[in-house]
Amino acid sequence: MDAKEIIARRVALELRNNTLVNLGIGLPTFVAHYVPAGISVAFQSENGIIGFGAPPPNGMENPHLTDAGGGFISALPGAISFDSAVSFALIRGGHLDMTVLGGLQVDQQGRLANWMVPGKIVPGMGGAMDLVVGAKRVIIAMQHTAKGRPKIVEKLTLPPTAMRRVSLVVTELAVIEPTDEGLVLRERAPGVATDEIVAATAAKLLIADDIREMPIRCAA
């Protein structure tokens, strides 16, 4: 498995039955491929749809069915579409059980930066700020490093998306939980030593007494 598949499979294990879940642009959309058997989840995209699934087969794409990033999706039986006002009322009203977002950085306090890099073209924050504030659980799905540089840092060097602490960070190396005490290393990926994770992280990690191997192979 490559890094994205490892992350998506592990995040999919956080899905709960009969919940409303937002999948952000990019890597988070892969989570829809690995919904565990027996779990019914309504996926929401802030561009105005509830009830989408994995991308359709080649040649079966519908230009009117896309996720927030413009990628093709499939509509599951019972799917509904609506305008941006309704979409953001769901998000800002606290009706989302969970959101899965990509990340540029997460800091020692569990705060996220994911909407811009200074000096580069910025299309806009989109729904990121609203999702971090409005969803009951916020899971960050991101690779552990970028070009060899840690993305989990002591202090954000990029503009924060929101001041709220995220619920969980899932990378190809580890599962890390931000808490009042700090960042707790809960799981390590198969074949990855704790020392490797610590070395690839620029923030202090608290090592859980019951740290376990990341259970990625049981996902659908």
C-alpha positions in Angstrom: 0.0 0.0 0.0 1.1 3.5 -0.7 0.9 6.3 2.0 -2.5 7.6 0.8 -4.1 4.1 0.9 -2.7 3.4 4.4 -4.1 6.7 5.7 -7.5 6.4 4.0 -7.9 2.8 5.2 -7.1 3.7 8.8 -9.4 6.8 8.7 -12.3 4.6 7.4 -12.1 2.6 10.6 -13.2 5.8 12.5 -16.5 5.8 10.6 -19.6 5.0 12.6 -23.0 3.6 11.5 -25.7 6.1 10.5 -23.6 9.2 10.7 -23.2 12.3 8.5 -19.6 12.7 7.4 -17.9 15.4 5.4 -14.9 14.4 3.2 -12.5 17.3 2.3 -10.6 17.9 -0.9 -7.8 15.5 -1.9 -6.7 12.6 0.2 -9.8 12.5 2.4 -12.0 11.6 -0.6 -10.2 8.2 -0.7 -11.9 7.3 2.5 -15.1 6.6 0.6 -13.3 3.6 -1.1 -12.8 1.8 2.2 -16.1 2.0 4.2 -16.1 -1.1 6.5 -18.7 -3.7 5.7 -22.0 -3.3 7.6 -21.4 0.5 8.1 -23.9 3.0 6.5 -22.5 6.5 6.2 -24.0 9.5 4.5 -21.0 11.4 3.0 -21.5 15.2 2.6 -19.6 17.6 0.4 -19.9 21.3 1.0 -20.6 21.9 -2.7 -24.1 20.5 -2.0 -24.6 16.8 -1.9 -25.3 14.1 0.7 -25.0 10.5 -0.2 -22.1 10.2 -2.6 -19.8 7.2 -3.1 -16.5 6.3 -4.7 -15.7 7.6 -8.2 -17.6 5.9 -11.0 -15.9 3.7 -13.6 -14.1 5.4 -16.5 -16.6 6.6 -19.1 -19.5 6.7 -16.5 -18.6 10.2 -15.1 -21.4 12.7 -14.7 -20.1 16.3 -15.0 -22.8 17.4 -12.5 -21.7 15.0 -9.8 -18.4 16.2 -8.3 -16.9 16.6 -4.9 -15.7 19.9 -3.5 -12.4 19.6 -5.4 -14.0 18.9 -8.7 -13.4 15.2 -8.7 -16.0 12.8 -10.1 -18.2 11.0 -7.6 -21.1 8.6 -7.8 -24.5 9.2 -6.2 -25.9 6.4 -4.0 -29.6 5.6 -3.8 -31.3 8.3 -1.8 -28.7 10.9 -2.4 -29.9 14.5 -2.3 -28.5 17.8 -3.6 -29.0 21.3 -2.3 -27.6 24.9 -2.5 -24.6 26.3 -0.6 -26.9 28.0 1.9 -28.3 24.6 3.1 -24.8 23.0 2.9 -23.2 25.5 5.2 -26.3 25.6 7.5 -25.6 21.9 8.1 -21.9 22.6 8.8 -22.3 25.7 10.9 -25.3 24.3 12.7 -23.3 21.5 14.2 -25.1 18.7 12.3 -22.0 16.9 11.0 -20.9 14.0 13.0 -17.4 14.0 11.6 -15.2 15.7 9.0 -12.0 14.4 7.4 -9.7 17.1 6.2 -6.2 17.3 4.7 -3.5 19.2 6.5 -0.4 21.3 5.9 0.6 21.5 9.5 -0.7 20.4 13.0 0.9 22.0 16.0 1.6 20.9 19.6 -1.9 22.1 20.7 -3.6 20.2 17.9 -4.4 23.3 15.9 -4.7 22.9 12.1 -3.2 24.9 9.2 -4.6 23.7 5.9 -5.9 26.6 3.8 -3.0 28.6 2.4 0.7 28.9 1.9 1.9 32.5 2.0 3.2 33.7 -1.3 1.2 31.3 -3.4 -2.1 31.7 -5.2 -4.9 31.2 -2.7 -8.3 30.2 -4.2 -10.0 30.9 -0.8 -10.5 29.1 2.5 -13.6 27.3 1.2 -15.3 25.3 4.0 -12.2 24.5 6.0 -12.8 27.0 8.8 -16.5 26.2 9.1 -15.8 22.4 9.1 -13.1 22.6 11.8 -15.4 24.7 14.0 -18.7 23.0 13.2 -18.2 19.2 13.0 -18.4 17.1 16.2 -15.2 15.3 15.3 -12.4 16.6 13.1 -9.9 14.0 11.7 -6.8 15.1 9.8 -5.7 12.8 7.1 -2.2 13.8 5.9 1.2 12.5 5.1 3.6 12.8 8.1 6.2 14.8 6.2 6.4 17.0 3.1 9.7 16.9 1.1 11.4 15.5 4.2 10.1 18.3 6.5 7.8 17.4 9.5 4.2 18.5 9.2 3.5 18.0 12.9 5.3 20.9 14.5 5.7 22.7 17.8 4.2 25.9 16.5 2.4 26.7 13.3 4.4 28.6 10.7 1.3 28.8 8.3 -1.9 30.6 9.0 -4.2 28.6 11.3 -7.5 27.4 9.9 -9.2 27.7 13.3 -8.2 27.8 17.0 -10.2 24.6 17.9 -8.1 21.5 18.6 -8.7 18.7 16.1 -9.8 15.2 17.3 -7.3 12.9 15.7 -4.4 13.0 13.2 -3.8 10.0 10.9 -0.6 9.7 8.8 1.0 6.8 7.0 3.3 6.4 10.1 1.0 6.9 13.1 -2.3 7.8 14.7 -1.8 10.8 17.1 -4.5 12.2 19.4 -4.2 15.8 20.5 -5.2 16.1 24.2 -5.0 18.6 27.1 -1.6 17.2 28.0 -0.2 17.2 24.5 0.0 15.0 21.4 -0.4 11.3 22.3 1.0 8.7 20.0 -1.7 6.0 20.0 -0.7 3.8 17.1 2.2 3.1 14.8 2.0 1.8 11.3 3.0 -1.9 10.6 6.8 -2.2 10.4 7.3 1.4 11.8 9.2 1.8 15.0 8.3 4.4 17.6 11.7 6.0 17.3 11.1 6.6 13.5 7.8 8.4 14.3 9.5 10.6 16.9 12.3 11.4 14.5 9.8 12.5 11.8 7.9 14.7 14.2 8.9 18.2 15.2 6.6 18.4 18.2 6.9 16.5 21.4 5.0 13.2 21.5 3.6 11.5 24.5 3.9 7.8 24.1 0.8 5.9 25.2 1.4 2.9 27.5 -0.9 0.8 25.3 0.5 1.9 21.9 -0.6 -0.6 19.2 -0.1 -1.4 15.6 -2.3 0.5 13.2 -5.2 -1.8 12.2 -5.4 -0.9 8.5 -5.8 -4.3 6.8 -9.3 -5.0 8.2 -10.8 -2.1 6.3 -13.1 -3.0 3.4 
